[in-house]
């Protein structure tokens, strides 16, 4: 028969699990999809410890007990660092996802450029052949070759998709990308507000809500700087447990 743990022993067991989870969060590295899957598993483990902590907290000290507040603080010393650890892992996953997205987009742009170059080269050869035929007086063949050049379209390149969701045995992790505004030149912003290019509401300490609303409305290109405002892309991850 298993011995029932005292409240102190329960705390010690949870503290031990917490410390191990935090250690893993600090050391985890996300450089590929396999690493990402492992990191997602660690998020699930940390969430499970938080869930167990809140569950045991309720059993150990009833809400009406005079020591409730002290108990809440004691258990919070376990859950708060775990939430911070989850934040560390999310940041590492987000950094990888953003890097991977840029890698895929760069590779796709390269494939498209290569396809367009091949298409232009083939059309050039066909047009040159049409010109040669026309010079030989073979007008009908020249016209046919010219039409072939105009109609030629290179095969579509293989485009790699950016996967938003990764599913694992413990759940799924979805990454979305949001455009955000970052003020890099305050005077340029002030001048743009005075000139009517930016909403007057931004003048109040460059109101973040108005700033982000402007980004959604005008949808400027990521990486651009408009009226002293730099447009950046921020990944946002959401974990859903399967248990």
C-alpha positions as MATLAB code, in Angstrom:
seq = 'XXXXXXXXXXXXXXXXXXXXXXXXXXXXXXXXXXXXXXXXXXXXXXXXXXXXXXXXXXXXXXXXXXXXXXXXXXXXXXXXXXXXXXXXXXXXXXXXXXXXXXXXXXXXXXXXXXXXXXXXXXXXXXXXXXXXXXXXXXXXXXXXXXXXXXXXXXXXXXXXXXXXXXXXXXXXXXXXXXXXXXXXXXXXXXXXXXXXXXXXXXXXXXXXXXXXXXXXXXXXXXXXXXXXXXXXXXXXXXXXXXX';
ca = [
       0.000    0.000    0.000;
       1.399    3.397   -1.022;
       2.170    5.765    1.810;
       0.204    8.992    1.687;
       2.522   11.954    1.234;
       2.450   14.860    3.643;
       1.896   18.393    2.370;
       5.627   19.041    2.727;
       6.516   15.936    0.733;
       4.034   16.917   -1.985;
       5.712   20.320   -2.288;
       9.170   18.746   -2.389;
       8.131   16.333   -5.154;
       6.636   19.137   -7.210;
       9.691   21.329   -6.616;
      11.918   18.549   -7.909;
       9.836   18.148  -11.074;
       9.774   21.932  -11.523;
      13.556   22.255  -11.228;
      14.099   19.499  -13.786;
      11.630   21.087  -16.215;
      13.255   24.526  -15.886;
      16.699   23.018  -16.433;
      15.469   21.371  -19.638;
      13.832   24.609  -20.842;
      17.081   26.515  -20.392;
      19.184   23.901  -22.182;
      16.841   22.929  -25.027;
      18.000   23.897  -28.519;
      15.656   24.236  -31.507;
      17.543   24.033  -34.807;
      15.334   21.662  -36.788;
      11.864   20.096  -36.763;
      13.018   17.177  -34.630;
      14.269   19.625  -31.987;
      10.983   21.510  -32.263;
       8.980   18.348  -31.606;
      11.087   17.640  -28.518;
      10.566   21.222  -27.318;
       6.797   20.853  -27.734;
       6.959   17.714  -25.594;
       8.711   19.729  -22.870;
       5.914   22.322  -22.973;
       3.425   19.512  -22.411;
       5.455   18.208  -19.460;
       5.654   21.668  -17.868;
       1.909   22.169  -18.371;
       1.258   18.784  -16.730;
       3.316   19.790  -13.685;
       1.377   23.051  -13.407;
      -1.881   21.140  -13.677;
      -0.796   18.658  -10.979;
       0.360   21.520   -8.761;
      -2.975   23.338   -8.940;
      -4.829   20.068   -8.377;
      -2.773   19.128   -5.306;
      -2.963   22.661   -3.943;
      -6.726   22.360   -3.769;
      -6.524   19.012   -1.974;
      -3.897   19.994    0.560;
      -5.447   23.235    1.780;
      -9.205   23.936    1.588;
     -10.090   27.397    0.273;
     -11.688   28.451    3.559;
      -8.635   27.475    5.597;
      -6.755   30.388    7.197;
      -3.515   29.199    5.566;
      -4.990   29.373    2.062;
      -3.149   32.535    1.036;
       0.158   31.170    2.234;
      -0.515   27.959    0.342;
      -1.350   29.843   -2.853;
       1.955   31.716   -2.612;
       3.843   28.495   -1.916;
       2.392   26.693   -4.920;
       2.808   29.807   -7.071;
       6.542   29.519   -6.415;
       6.272   26.323   -8.474;
       3.813   27.343  -11.201;
       5.226   30.823  -11.918;
       8.764   29.600  -12.778;
       7.218   26.830  -14.880;
       5.219   29.370  -16.870;
       8.449   31.317  -17.374;
      10.147   28.100  -18.527;
       7.356   27.522  -21.033;
       7.925   31.074  -22.252;
      11.614   30.296  -22.795;
      10.765   27.243  -24.892;
       8.125   29.161  -26.877;
      10.710   31.848  -27.660;
      13.162   29.235  -28.958;
      10.456   27.624  -31.088;
       9.368   31.031  -32.408;
      12.934   31.955  -33.345;
      13.276   28.673  -35.249;
       9.884   29.046  -36.950;
      10.697   32.580  -38.115;
      14.099   31.477  -39.412;
      12.560   28.446  -41.126;
       9.843   30.549  -42.728;
      12.437   32.949  -44.136;
      14.534   30.024  -45.396;
      11.524   28.514  -47.185;
      10.436   31.866  -48.648;
      13.978   32.569  -49.899;
      14.183   29.086  -51.445;
      10.789   29.554  -53.117;
      11.797   32.937  -54.526;
      14.950   31.347  -55.933;
      12.950   28.524  -57.561;
      10.506   31.015  -59.093;
      13.355   33.201  -60.391;
      15.070   30.167  -61.931;
      11.806   29.088  -63.569;
      11.226   32.577  -64.976;
      14.812   32.684  -66.279;
      14.377   29.316  -68.030;
      11.091   30.508  -69.532;
      12.684   33.713  -70.839;
      15.660   31.780  -72.265;
      13.395   29.314  -74.056;
      11.236   32.113  -75.471;
      14.386   33.907  -76.644;
      15.608   30.784  -78.466;
      12.214   30.298  -80.114;
      12.062   33.946  -81.210;
      15.593   33.759  -82.598;
      14.610   30.650  -84.541;
      11.523   32.445  -85.836;
      13.714   35.313  -87.007;
      16.056   32.889  -88.797;
      13.121   31.213  -90.540;
      11.714   34.558  -91.580;
      15.104   35.485  -93.012;
      15.010   32.296  -95.073;
      11.617   33.257  -96.437;
       9.852   30.504  -94.525;
       7.159   32.864  -93.320;
       4.566   30.327  -92.131;
       7.125   28.385  -90.112;
       8.426   31.664  -88.639;
       4.939   32.702  -87.557;
       4.313   29.305  -85.989;
       7.600   29.485  -84.087;
       6.816   33.014  -82.933;
       3.402   31.887  -81.675;
       5.081   28.979  -79.899;
       7.417   31.462  -78.169;
       4.497   33.641  -77.058;
       2.565   30.665  -75.739;
       5.455   28.935  -73.990;
       5.203   28.756  -70.205;
       7.822   26.979  -68.139;
       6.643   24.182  -65.807;
       5.620   25.528  -62.428;
       8.416   25.199  -59.870;
       8.002   23.057  -56.775;
       6.979   25.463  -54.022;
       7.598   24.423  -50.430;
       4.754   25.229  -48.055;
       5.260   26.831  -44.645;
       3.690   24.410  -42.180;
       1.807   26.303  -39.501;
       0.976   23.353  -37.258;
       3.142   20.546  -35.934;
       1.348   17.575  -34.401;
       3.018   15.330  -31.843;
       1.870   12.555  -29.531;
       1.215   15.081  -26.769;
      -0.669   17.652  -28.803;
      -0.228   20.261  -31.517;
       1.687   23.517  -31.783;
       0.484   26.188  -34.198;
       2.583   29.180  -35.197;
       1.053   32.278  -36.751;
       2.916   35.400  -37.866;
       1.707   38.888  -37.056;
       2.917   42.206  -38.436;
       3.909   44.662  -35.745;
       4.980   48.295  -35.824;
       8.118   49.566  -34.146;
       8.895   53.300  -33.935;
      12.513   53.891  -35.026;
      12.357   57.647  -35.769;
      10.069   59.629  -33.460;
      10.509   62.931  -35.307;
       9.537   61.317  -38.628;
       6.389   59.980  -36.963;
       5.532   63.417  -35.532;
       6.044   65.046  -38.938;
       3.872   62.397  -40.618;
       1.116   62.962  -38.046;
       1.331   66.735  -38.644;
       1.181   66.141  -42.397;
      -1.845   63.876  -42.127;
      -0.069   60.714  -43.294;
      -0.536   59.044  -39.889;
      -3.552   59.045  -37.493;
      -3.612   61.863  -34.949;
      -4.180   59.239  -32.233;
      -0.554   58.156  -32.501;
       0.628   61.405  -30.944;
      -0.335   60.130  -27.484;
       2.953   58.396  -26.691;
       2.693   56.730  -30.090;
      -0.395   54.836  -28.929;
       0.248   51.144  -29.568;
      -3.383   50.292  -30.345;
      -3.618   52.996  -33.017;
      -0.188   52.026  -34.338;
      -1.129   48.372  -34.774;
      -4.480   49.370  -36.259;
      -2.627   51.393  -38.877;
      -0.510   48.334  -39.739;
      -3.604   46.184  -40.260;
      -5.313   48.846  -42.392;
      -2.433   49.711  -44.724;
      -0.630   46.333  -44.593;
       2.911   47.656  -45.259;
       5.647   45.254  -46.311;
       7.631   43.486  -43.583;
      11.064   45.067  -43.224;
       9.989   48.417  -44.647;
      10.263   51.701  -42.759;
       7.316   54.022  -43.320;
       7.186   57.496  -41.730;
       9.717   56.431  -39.085;
       7.868   53.185  -38.347;
       9.584   49.859  -38.999;
       7.379   46.884  -39.855;
       8.474   43.659  -38.213;
       7.042   40.149  -38.143;
       6.401   38.437  -34.822;
       5.658   34.708  -34.521;
       2.979   33.616  -32.055;
       2.745   30.008  -30.888;
      -0.274   28.165  -29.496;
      -0.017   24.737  -27.834;
      -3.056   22.453  -27.610;
      -2.742   19.331  -25.536;
      -4.193   16.082  -26.842;
      -4.727   14.828  -23.298;
];
